[in-house]
Amino acid sequence: MRLIAVMQIDLVTHLIEMLLVIDRSRVWAKKS
């Protein structure tokens, strides 16, 4: 059960990182 919880947390953090990267690319697109 713990392993599943760790995997879920890993997935969530990965999704948040992806969203942050998309956010940054949008900001860069606006600047240029």
mmCIF file of the N, C-alpha and C atoms, coordinates in Angstrom:
data_MODEL
# 
_entry.id   MODEL 
# 
loop_
_atom_site.group_PDB 
_atom_site.id 
_atom_site.type_symbol 
_atom_site.label_atom_id 
_atom_site.label_alt_id 
_atom_site.label_comp_id 
_atom_site.label_asym_id 
_atom_site.label_entity_id 
_atom_site.label_seq_id 
_atom_site.pdbx_PDB_ins_code 
_atom_site.Cartn_x 
_atom_site.Cartn_y 
_atom_site.Cartn_z 
_atom_site.occupancy 
_atom_site.B_iso_or_equiv 
_atom_site.pdbx_formal_charge 
_atom_site.auth_seq_id 
_atom_site.auth_comp_id 
_atom_site.auth_asym_id 
_atom_site.auth_atom_id 
_atom_site.pdbx_PDB_model_num 
ATOM 1  N N  . MET A 1 1  ? 0.846 -1.219 0.000   1.00 0.00 ? 1  MET A N  1 
ATOM 2  C CA . MET A 1 1  ? 0.000 0.000  0.000   1.00 0.00 ? 1  MET A CA 1 
ATOM 3  C C  . MET A 1 1  ? 0.873 1.258  0.000   1.00 0.00 ? 1  MET A C  1 
ATOM 4  N N  . ARG A 1 2  ? 1.938 1.198  0.786   1.00 0.00 ? 2  ARG A N  1 
ATOM 5  C CA . ARG A 1 2  ? 2.818 2.384  0.834   1.00 0.00 ? 2  ARG A CA 1 
ATOM 6  C C  . ARG A 1 2  ? 3.416 2.678  -0.534  1.00 0.00 ? 2  ARG A C  1 
ATOM 7  N N  . LEU A 1 3  ? 3.810 1.616  -1.233  1.00 0.00 ? 3  LEU A N  1 
ATOM 8  C CA . LEU A 1 3  ? 4.421 1.782  -2.551  1.00 0.00 ? 3  LEU A CA 1 
ATOM 9  C C  . LEU A 1 3  ? 3.472 2.510  -3.492  1.00 0.00 ? 3  LEU A C  1 
ATOM 10 N N  . ILE A 1 4  ? 2.195 2.125  -3.457  1.00 0.00 ? 4  ILE A N  1 
ATOM 11 C CA . ILE A 1 4  ? 1.191 2.773  -4.315  1.00 0.00 ? 4  ILE A CA 1 
ATOM 12 C C  . ILE A 1 4  ? 1.083 4.256  -3.957  1.00 0.00 ? 4  ILE A C  1 
ATOM 13 N N  . ALA A 1 5  ? 1.068 4.565  -2.669  1.00 0.00 ? 5  ALA A N  1 
ATOM 14 C CA . ALA A 1 5  ? 0.954 5.964  -2.233  1.00 0.00 ? 5  ALA A CA 1 
ATOM 15 C C  . ALA A 1 5  ? 2.156 6.765  -2.741  1.00 0.00 ? 5  ALA A C  1 
ATOM 16 N N  . VAL A 1 6  ? 3.341 6.186  -2.634  1.00 0.00 ? 6  VAL A N  1 
ATOM 17 C CA . VAL A 1 6  ? 4.555 6.868  -3.097  1.00 0.00 ? 6  VAL A CA 1 
ATOM 18 C C  . VAL A 1 6  ? 4.478 7.107  -4.598  1.00 0.00 ? 6  VAL A C  1 
ATOM 19 N N  . MET A 1 7  ? 4.001 6.104  -5.330  1.00 0.00 ? 7  MET A N  1 
ATOM 20 C CA . MET A 1 7  ? 3.879 6.246  -6.783  1.00 0.00 ? 7  MET A CA 1 
ATOM 21 C C  . MET A 1 7  ? 2.884 7.340  -7.139  1.00 0.00 ? 7  MET A C  1 
ATOM 22 N N  . GLN A 1 8  ? 1.785 7.411  -6.389  1.00 0.00 ? 8  GLN A N  1 
ATOM 23 C CA . GLN A 1 8  ? 0.782 8.448  -6.650  1.00 0.00 ? 8  GLN A CA 1 
ATOM 24 C C  . GLN A 1 8  ? 1.370 9.832  -6.403  1.00 0.00 ? 8  GLN A C  1 
ATOM 25 N N  . ILE A 1 9  ? 2.111 9.979  -5.306  1.00 0.00 ? 9  ILE A N  1 
ATOM 26 C CA . ILE A 1 9  ? 2.735 11.276 -4.996  1.00 0.00 ? 9  ILE A CA 1 
ATOM 27 C C  . ILE A 1 9  ? 3.713 11.642 -6.110  1.00 0.00 ? 9  ILE A C  1 
ATOM 28 N N  . ASP A 1 10 ? 4.468 10.646 -6.594  1.00 0.00 ? 10 ASP A N  1 
ATOM 29 C CA . ASP A 1 10 ? 5.434 10.879 -7.667  1.00 0.00 ? 10 ASP A CA 1 
ATOM 30 C C  . ASP A 1 10 ? 4.721 11.362 -8.925  1.00 0.00 ? 10 ASP A C  1 
ATOM 31 N N  . LEU A 1 11 ? 3.581 10.740 -9.228  1.00 0.00 ? 11 LEU A N  1 
ATOM 32 C CA . LEU A 1 11 ? 2.813 11.141 -10.414 1.00 0.00 ? 11 LEU A CA 1 
ATOM 33 C C  . LEU A 1 11 ? 2.303 12.566 -10.269 1.00 0.00 ? 11 LEU A C  1 
ATOM 34 N N  . VAL A 1 12 ? 1.796 12.896 -9.090  1.00 0.00 ? 12 VAL A N  1 
ATOM 35 C CA . VAL A 1 12 ? 1.254 14.240 -8.854  1.00 0.00 ? 12 VAL A CA 1 
ATOM 36 C C  . VAL A 1 12 ? 2.355 15.287 -8.996  1.00 0.00 ? 12 VAL A C  1 
ATOM 37 N N  . THR A 1 13 ? 3.511 15.025 -8.390  1.00 0.00 ? 13 THR A N  1 
ATOM 38 C CA . THR A 1 13 ? 4.612 15.985 -8.484  1.00 0.00 ? 13 THR A CA 1 
ATOM 39 C C  . THR A 1 13 ? 5.052 16.138 -9.937  1.00 0.00 ? 13 THR A C  1 
ATOM 40 N N  . HIS A 1 14 ? 5.041 15.037 -10.685 1.00 0.00 ? 14 HIS A N  1 
ATOM 41 C CA . HIS A 1 14 ? 5.433 15.096 -12.099 1.00 0.00 ? 14 HIS A CA 1 
ATOM 42 C C  . HIS A 1 14 ? 4.442 15.949 -12.883 1.00 0.00 ? 14 HIS A C  1 
ATOM 43 N N  . LEU A 1 15 ? 3.156 15.790 -12.588 1.00 0.00 ? 15 LEU A N  1 
ATOM 44 C CA . LEU A 1 15 ? 2.125 16.572 -13.277 1.00 0.00 ? 15 LEU A CA 1 
ATOM 45 C C  . LEU A 1 15 ? 2.287 18.053 -12.972 1.00 0.00 ? 15 LEU A C  1 
ATOM 46 N N  . ILE A 1 16 ? 2.574 18.368 -11.694 1.00 0.00 ? 16 ILE A N  1 
ATOM 47 C CA . ILE A 1 16 ? 2.751 19.769 -11.295 1.00 0.00 ? 16 ILE A CA 1 
ATOM 48 C C  . ILE A 1 16 ? 3.954 20.358 -12.036 1.00 0.00 ? 16 ILE A C  1 
ATOM 49 N N  . GLU A 1 17 ? 5.041 19.574 -12.133 1.00 0.00 ? 17 GLU A N  1 
ATOM 50 C CA . GLU A 1 17 ? 6.226 20.052 -12.850 1.00 0.00 ? 17 GLU A CA 1 
ATOM 51 C C  . GLU A 1 17 ? 5.892 20.338 -14.309 1.00 0.00 ? 17 GLU A C  1 
ATOM 52 N N  . MET A 1 18 ? 5.111 19.433 -14.918 1.00 0.00 ? 18 MET A N  1 
ATOM 53 C CA . MET A 1 18 ? 4.716 19.623 -16.317 1.00 0.00 ? 18 MET A CA 1 
ATOM 54 C C  . MET A 1 18 ? 3.914 20.912 -16.469 1.00 0.00 ? 18 MET A C  1 
ATOM 55 N N  . LEU A 1 19 ? 2.981 21.147 -15.536 1.00 0.00 ? 19 LEU A N  1 
ATOM 56 C CA . LEU A 1 19 ? 2.156 22.353 -15.597 1.00 0.00 ? 19 LEU A CA 1 
ATOM 57 C C  . LEU A 1 19 ? 3.021 23.600 -15.455 1.00 0.00 ? 19 LEU A C  1 
ATOM 58 N N  . LEU A 1 20 ? 4.012 23.542 -14.553 1.00 0.00 ? 20 LEU A N  1 
ATOM 59 C CA . LEU A 1 20 ? 4.896 24.688 -14.357 1.00 0.00 ? 20 LEU A CA 1 
ATOM 60 C C  . LEU A 1 20 ? 5.695 24.966 -15.625 1.00 0.00 ? 20 LEU A C  1 
ATOM 61 N N  . VAL A 1 21 ? 6.166 23.908 -16.276 1.00 0.00 ? 21 VAL A N  1 
ATOM 62 C CA . VAL A 1 21 ? 6.938 24.068 -17.516 1.00 0.00 ? 21 VAL A CA 1 
ATOM 63 C C  . VAL A 1 21 ? 6.064 24.701 -18.592 1.00 0.00 ? 21 VAL A C  1 
ATOM 64 N N  . ILE A 1 22 ? 4.816 24.233 -18.696 1.00 0.00 ? 22 ILE A N  1 
ATOM 65 C CA . ILE A 1 22 ? 3.885 24.797 -19.687 1.00 0.00 ? 22 ILE A CA 1 
ATOM 66 C C  . ILE A 1 22 ? 3.642 26.272 -19.370 1.00 0.00 ? 22 ILE A C  1 
ATOM 67 N N  . ASP A 1 23 ? 3.476 26.587 -18.086 1.00 0.00 ? 23 ASP A N  1 
ATOM 68 C CA . ASP A 1 23 ? 3.254 27.975 -17.671 1.00 0.00 ? 23 ASP A CA 1 
ATOM 69 C C  . ASP A 1 23 ? 4.434 28.846 -18.092 1.00 0.00 ? 23 ASP A C  1 
ATOM 70 N N  . ARG A 1 24 ? 5.650 28.364 -17.857 1.00 0.00 ? 24 ARG A N  1 
ATOM 71 C CA . ARG A 1 24 ? 6.851 29.127 -18.204 1.00 0.00 ? 24 ARG A CA 1 
ATOM 72 C C  . ARG A 1 24 ? 6.926 29.354 -19.703 1.00 0.00 ? 24 ARG A C  1 
ATOM 73 N N  . SER A 1 25 ? 6.656 28.307 -20.480 1.00 0.00 ? 25 SER A N  1 
ATOM 74 C CA . SER A 1 25 ? 6.732 28.441 -21.942 1.00 0.00 ? 25 SER A CA 1 
ATOM 75 C C  . SER A 1 25 ? 5.713 29.462 -22.432 1.00 0.00 ? 25 SER A C  1 
ATOM 76 N N  . ARG A 1 26 ? 4.554 29.519 -21.772 1.00 0.00 ? 26 ARG A N  1 
ATOM 77 C CA . ARG A 1 26 ? 3.537 30.508 -22.152 1.00 0.00 ? 26 ARG A CA 1 
ATOM 78 C C  . ARG A 1 26 ? 4.055 31.915 -21.866 1.00 0.00 ? 26 ARG A C  1 
ATOM 79 N N  . VAL A 1 27 ? 4.676 32.099 -20.719 1.00 0.00 ? 27 VAL A N  1 
ATOM 80 C CA . VAL A 1 27 ? 5.217 33.412 -20.349 1.00 0.00 ? 27 VAL A CA 1 
ATOM 81 C C  . VAL A 1 27 ? 6.300 33.819 -21.351 1.00 0.00 ? 27 VAL A C  1 
ATOM 82 N N  . TRP A 1 28 ? 7.177 32.846 -21.715 1.00 0.00 ? 28 TRP A N  1 
ATOM 83 C CA . TRP A 1 28 ? 8.236 33.140 -22.682 1.00 0.00 ? 28 TRP A CA 1 
ATOM 84 C C  . TRP A 1 28 ? 7.634 33.529 -24.023 1.00 0.00 ? 28 TRP A C  1 
ATOM 85 N N  . ALA A 1 29 ? 6.564 32.847 -24.412 1.00 0.00 ? 29 ALA A N  1 
ATOM 86 C CA . ALA A 1 29 ? 5.918 33.137 -25.700 1.00 0.00 ? 29 ALA A CA 1 
ATOM 87 C C  . ALA A 1 29 ? 5.364 34.563 -25.705 1.00 0.00 ? 29 ALA A C  1 
ATOM 88 N N  . LYS A 1 30 ? 4.825 34.979 -24.556 1.00 0.00 ? 30 LYS A N  1 
ATOM 89 C CA . LYS A 1 30 ? 4.270 36.335 -24.465 1.00 0.00 ? 30 LYS A CA 1 
ATOM 90 C C  . LYS A 1 30 ? 5.382 37.378 -24.550 1.00 0.00 ? 30 LYS A C  1 
ATOM 91 N N  . LYS A 1 31 ? 6.520 37.103 -23.908 1.00 0.00 ? 31 LYS A N  1 
ATOM 92 C CA . LYS A 1 31 ? 7.627 38.062 -23.902 1.00 0.00 ? 31 LYS A CA 1 
ATOM 93 C C  . LYS A 1 31 ? 8.204 38.246 -25.300 1.00 0.00 ? 31 LYS A C  1 
ATOM 94 N N  . SER A 1 32 ? 8.366 37.144 -26.036 1.00 0.00 ? 32 SER A N  1 
ATOM 95 C CA . SER A 1 32 ? 8.991 37.213 -27.365 1.00 0.00 ? 32 SER A CA 1 
ATOM 96 C C  . SER A 1 32 ? 7.962 37.497 -28.454 1.00 0.00 ? 32 SER A C  1 
# 
